């Protein structure tokens, strides 16, 4: 390394609004705050404005096409960027961009970091080969211990190359008591819920594996066990219209129309958590991380998840929330009833534990610092130290 500031290039398909994309913007901001130069190559998207606000520069590049010819061409494009921009390290966050980056970094002899964001199941040999590029890099970042275990067992990633860095929530954004009453009232009116009602919140896109169907069945049981006084808000985009129609039909069949709100995408999650009495994520499949439950715990809200995947790390059962078996409406109804009937003193204790757990393990700042630490390992730089000094002064 020279004395100049390091240039870090992140590559991903597009700047959409998912966790992968938000992570790229957060790390770009950290690179800049740590004294480095942050570049992102991808298709443009909704987070482009935030990326530029973070002090990073965007390079438009289509890294989504999966054909071998397209990957080879994108590898050449990345080589040209590496040379022209003086890139010291590339960080890939998705499989096709990672293949192009792996080729380019080998040719240019610079380190490659990858982050394994999803579960990425591999039932066929070809799929495992496709996934394997995320395990071939100089350093492999797993977003949970659950993902790290898979990387060790299925892809033989050694500890020397593996780093576990969970995703994080913004501590400044998710702080109880800082959300204005106006923001909470605005959501309550949009969702047509009385402020005095106990709110069961499920923030997730409407798709079968997220578990809305199980939740609706549990709500039918909950009404028979504890009556009314609660409303469930399903806050998420309609990704699967057939599933959404079936779900709404089941709500009508169970006579839950007055108890369930289909709210669409929520753009103010801190206010949503402030309004909620409990936040639920009854996923049918293991989650690689589960950011919404971390955000809820940071807001001091009790959470209910399923006993699988990374939720077994982000939730401390009986201390910060509850876990139930997947696809079990009876158990979920019992858990909801238990939380909604818990007295205020116990809820205050739980809120304190939940927030402390989230702050100790899952803040955005911690995720940023740990990632910069990986870059420092490979480049001999002091990005993390400079970033932590910057963060302390803010």
N, C-alpha and C positions, 0 to 999 in steps of 0.2 A: 504493500500500500504506500501511496505517496501521502504528503501532508494535506492534500486537498480534501474537501468534504466528499464522503462516499456517495455514489449515485446508485440508487436502488430502483430496479424496475419490477413492478408487479404486473402479472399477466392474468387475465380472466376473460370470460366470454363477453360480458356486457355489464354496464353500470346500472343494473336493475335495483330492486329494493330489498333483496333477500339478505340473509345473514352473511353470506360469503362476500357480497358486494359492500355491505356496511363495514365489514372487517377490513376490506381493502382501503376504504376511505379513512378509517380510524388509524391504520398503520401508516398510511401516507402522511397524515397529520403528525404522527409521532416521529417519523423520519425527519420531517421538516423542523419540528421542535427540537430534535436531537442534533441538528446542525448538518443534516444530510440533504441530498436532492432526491425528491420523490417523483417517479414517473409511473404512469399506469397506461398499459396498452390494452385496449378492448374496444368493443362497440360502445358508442355513447348510450346514455340512459338517464333515468330520473335523478341519479345521484351525481351527475356531472357537475352541477353547480356546487354541491357540497365538497366535491373533490377539489375543485379550483379554490374554494374558500379555505380549504385545508393547506393551501400553498403548494399543491402538486400540479404537475403538468400532464395533460391527457394526450395520448397518441392514438389516433383512431386506427384500429386494426381488427379485422374480422378473424377471430380465433375460435369460431364456433363450428366451422365445417369439418366433418369427420373423415373425409377421404384421405388416403395416404398422400396423394398428390398435393392436396390443400395443406396438409400438415408440413410437408417438405417445403412448400412455398412460404408458409408462415415462419418456418425455421430460418429461411434465408432473410426474410424481412426482419426477424428479431436479431439476427447477426448484424445486419446493417444498422439497426438501432443501437446495439451494444457498442459498435465501433464509433458511430457518429456522436453518441452521447457520452461516451466514456463510462459505460455501465460497469459497476464492480460486482454486482450480485443480482440474480433474478429470483423472484418469489412467485411461484405458480400456485393457483388456488383451484384449479379445475383440470380435468384429465386431458382434454384436447390441447388447451394452452400448455399444459405440462409436457406433453409429447414434443411440441414444437420447441419449447424452452429447453428441454433435455438435450435435444439435438444441437441447438444453437450454443448452449453453454459448454457442451463437450468440444465443439469445434473452436470456440473462443477461449477455452480453458479458464472459465470463471465459475464460481460456486452457484449451485441451484438449491433453493429452499422450496419445499412444497408443504402445503397444509391439506390434511385429509379432513374435509368438512362433513362428508356424508357417510352413511353406512356402507354404500357401494357393495351390495351383495354380489357374489360371483358363483353362480350355480354351474356355469360352463367354463371350460378351460380358456376359451377365447376372451370371455369377460374378465377373468382373472388377469390375463395378460394385459388387457386394456386398462384395468385398474392399476396394475403394477407400477406404472410410471410414477405414481405419487409416492411409491416406496423406494425409488431408485436415486433420489436426490442426495446431495451432500448432507443435508439435515431434513428430517421429516417431522413436521409438527402435527400432533394429534390433538383434537379439540376436547378430548375427554379421556379418562383412563379406560373407559369402555372401548373407544376406538383404538387406543394404544395396545390393548390386549389383543385385538384382532390383528394389528400390524405385526406384533411379535409372533403370534401363532400361525397366521395364514400367509404372511409375506416375509417372515424371518428377518424383520428389521432389528438390528442390534441396538442395544442401549446407547452405544457410542454415537449413533446417528439419530436416535429418537428423542424428541422433546414433547412433553405434555403441557400444552398451554391452553387452558379453557378460554372460551369466549367470555366477554364481560358486558356488564351493563353500566351505564353512565351514572355515577354516584351523584353528580350535581343535578341531573335530570330526575332521578328516582329517589327523592327525599321526602318522607312524610311531612306534612305541615307546610310545605312550600307551594303546593298546588292551590291556586286561587279558587275561591268558591264559585266564581264566574265560570271557570273552565269545567268544574264538576257539574254545575247546573246546566251548562250547555249540552253536555253529554246526556244527562238525565232527561232533558227535554227531547233531544234527538232520538233517544231510545224509548221514550214514553214510559219512564219508570218513576214512580214517586220516590223521593229522596229517603223516606222512612223505610222503604222496602229493603229486605236483605237481598243482595245481588250475587248471583252465581255467575261468574264470568269465565267464558271459554274463548280465548283469543287464538284463533287458528283458521287457516283457509278451510273452506268447506270441501272436504274430500274424505272418503270412507275411512282410510287408515288413521286419521287423526282422532276418530272415536266419537264424533257427534252423535252417531246412531246409538251407541252405548249410553251416552249421557241422556238422551231423550228417554230411553227405556228406564233409566234410573230415576228420572224426574217423575215419571208416572208412579213409580213405587214411593218416591219421596212424598208426593201429595197425599197418598193414602196413609202414610205413617206420621206426618206432622202437619198436614193441612196446608193452608196458604200463608201469605205474608212474605213470600220470596218470588223473585223473577230471575230467570236465566237469560243471559245475553250471549248469543253466538256472534262473536265479532271477528269476521274474516271474509275475504273475497270468495265469490262463488266460482271455484275452479272447475267443478264438476256439476253441470246443470242437472243431469239425471239424478245424481245423488241428492242434490239440493231439493228437487221436487219430491223425491221419495221421503226425505226427512220432513219436509213440510206436511206431507200427507200423513205421516206417522204422528206428528204433533196434533193434527186434527183428530185422528182416530183415538188418541188418548185423552182428548179434551183439554189439551194444554195451551190452547191459543192465547189465553190471558196470562200465561206464565212464561212464554218463550218469545224472545225478540231475535229476529234475524237482522243484525245491525250493519252488515257489510264491513268494509275495511275501516279500522279505527286508526286515526292519525294522531291521537293523543293518549298513548298508553299510560303515562303517569297519572292522568286524570281518571282513566278507566280503572286503574288499580286503586286509586283513592276512593272511588265510588263502590268498588267491589267488597263484598263480605268474604268471599273465597274465590280463588282462581284455580281452574281445573284444566288438566291436560290428560285425558283418558286415552292416550295413543294405543293403537292395537299393535304396532310394531315398535321395536326399540328406537328411541330417539338418540342421535349422535351427541346431542347436548341438551337443548331445551331452554332457550334464552328467556322465553316469556315467564317461566316459573322463577327464574333468577330475578327478573325485574320485579315480579310480584313480591318476592321475599325481601328485596331491597326496600320495597315500600311498606314492609311490615305486615303483609297480608298472608294468611294461611293458604297453603296450596295442597292440591291433591293430584298426584300423578300415578303412573302405573309402575309396578315393581319390575322394571327391566331397563336395560340400556343405561344411559348417563343420568337418568332421573334418580337412580340409586346413589349417585354421587351428589347431585345438586340439592336433594331433599334429605334432611335428617328426620327419619320417621319418628313421630311422637314429639319432636322438638321444634321443627320448622314447618311441618305439614304431615300429610299421610300418604302412603302408597297403597294401592289396591291391585289385585291381579288384573291383567288386561282382559277386556271383553267379559266383564262380570258386573252387570247392572245392579245385582243385589248388593255386592260389596261396595260399589260406588254410592248407592243410595244410603247405605249405612254410614259411610264416611261423610257424606254431605250433611246428613242429619246430625252427626256427632259435632261437626264444626259449627253448624248453624245454631246448635243448642248450647254451645260452650259459653260459660259466663265471662264477663268482661275482664276479670282479673287474670284468668287463664289465657285469654286472647292477648292481653297486654304482655304477658310473659312470653308467649309464642312470638309476638311481633318483635320483641327485643332480640330473641334468639335468631329469628329468621334474618333480620337485618344484619346482625353481627356476623352470621355465617356468610351472607352474600358479600359483605364488605371485605371479609378476610380472604375470600377465595375468588370472587368473580367480578371485579371491577374492570372497566375498560382500561383504566390507567395501568393496572397490574398486567393485563393482557398485552398492552402496548410495550411496557418495559421489558417483559419477558421475551417478546419477539425481537426487539432491538438487541437484547442480549445474545440471541442466536446470531444475528448479523455480526455483532462484535466478535464472537467466537471465530468466525470465518474470515473476517477482514482485519482484525486487530485494531478496531476503532473504539471510540468511547461514546457511541450514540446513546446507549442506555443511561450512562452517568449524566450526560448533558440533558437528556430528556427529563430525568428525575429532578434535576436542579430546576429546570423550567417549570415542571409541574408543581414543585414545592413553592415556587414564588407566585404562582397564580392565585 
